[in-house]
Amino acid sequence: MLKILKYSFFDLMRSRWSYVYFAFYLLLGIVLLFLNNDLSKAVITLMNVIIVLVPLIGTIFGVMYYYNSKEFTELLLAQPLKRSSIFLGQYLGVALSLSMSLILGLGIPFMFYGLFKSTAIWDFSLLLITGSFLTFIFTALAFNIALSNENKIKGFGYAILLWLFLAIIYDGMFLMSLILFEDYPLDTLSLVGTMLNPIDLSRTLILLKLDISALLGYTGAIFKQFFGTNFGLIVSLSTLTLWVILPVLRIIYKSKRKDF
Amino acid sequence: MVTIQNLHKKFNKNVVLSGVNLDINAGGIFAVLGPNGSGKTTLIKSILGMVIPNEGNINVLGNNIKNNSNYRSQIDYLPQIANFPSNLKVKELIKMIKDLRGNHTKESDLIKLFKLDPFLDKKLGNLSGGTKQKVNIVLTFMFDSPLIILDEPTTGLDPISLIRLKELIQKEKDKGKTILITSHIMSFVEEVSDEIVFLLEGKIYFKGSISDLKIKTNQPDFEHAIASILTNNHA
């Protein structure tokens, strides 16, 4: 698996798009720091960008990489390699190279700005950790979609729909349900609803870490009670881990049964 | 060498193989023939484990291939369509496959044989179809495995390369290897193969030598013998 990981990783590292992605974050980091001049505010703005963009890029890159490397995959399948190591290697190659673009692209400008001396370092680290989690989650989901769809166009369509659903539509439905059932106690429902969507979960996690839970409205207090504690943090991070593990397991399951 | 028992495979509702039984003994060149869509490639991919059969058993060199990947180190496979990652250089691809299989290889003789030296530093995406096929052949033959599977090896080759390929196949056969070939070029099949396996509608219609086939179909030459099977069964 490590050999496949190595080749996928270097293959991606040489592609133009990794540089574009890296350069985008580098530029974003620099611009935010110079315009804001305030590290914690820059972190909030970054959160808003990352929460939406990282899943999108993860999904698109994952699907694109799978379809583009089909021939390579077929070449590998005829070699004495396990299917699980072929696909996990490719998946990790994509997810790692995307995470690296994110971490380096944002990390470098912040490092020069004096992150290590600042108190925002924990907020910033949490931002990068959730960003990496989101990359791993959505790349895995993208691989799942691509493995289940022979047709490229369909695969891309489903991938975009998935992103649209989790990034935008889910929130809308969630809010609607809160308004619709406002007469009932909604603490547990809203907690569970947030847990079930990795994007919402990441956003809540960061917002609470930044101590601006007042922005979250009337459930904010409950959220603070839950997510603000160490227990909440552990549960959230485990949920994010689960969001990585389940799709990865399905990649293994699906790839073992697929015809090439 | 290869034993296939009661192999069934369908893609959705499309039945491709329905109960194939086949024994391939060690040593010699076997040609798998059949009309388009008769399941030749599916059969070969099943042996390689790329297609998962719905039913049936396949043994390669005494190993059941189900949930197994190590047996593939005993097989050299030439895929039908030579599509490689286009941003890799020829040299890098060869190095990579060597790294993945970890055998000692003899690629330099093959590169010389097919005059690929000037292409080693070119990217695979910029090569012509025939050159890609030559790279494909080098990648297949550079390992010294007892079973060689060639899916349409002649595609896109110029006459000189074709002659070299035939010599290469003959040389490997003389070493006692088993070679499985599919091809639509009947003259090529007639020239190289010892035995043929004819697939028709997902079953093995005929297995034996070319002269047996001529007797069975009562035709004087090989091409007409094949044609007569097809017309008698499809007309």
Interface residues (C-beta under 8 A of the other chain):
Chain A: K3 I4 Y7 D11 R14 S15 S69 K70 E71 F72 E74 L75 L76 L77 A78 Q79 P80 L81 K82 R83 K256 R257 K258 D259 F260
Chain B: F11 K45 L48 G49 M50 V51 I52 N67 S69 N70 Y71 R72 S73 I75 Y77 P79 N83 F84 P85 N87 L88 M96 I97 D99 L100 R101
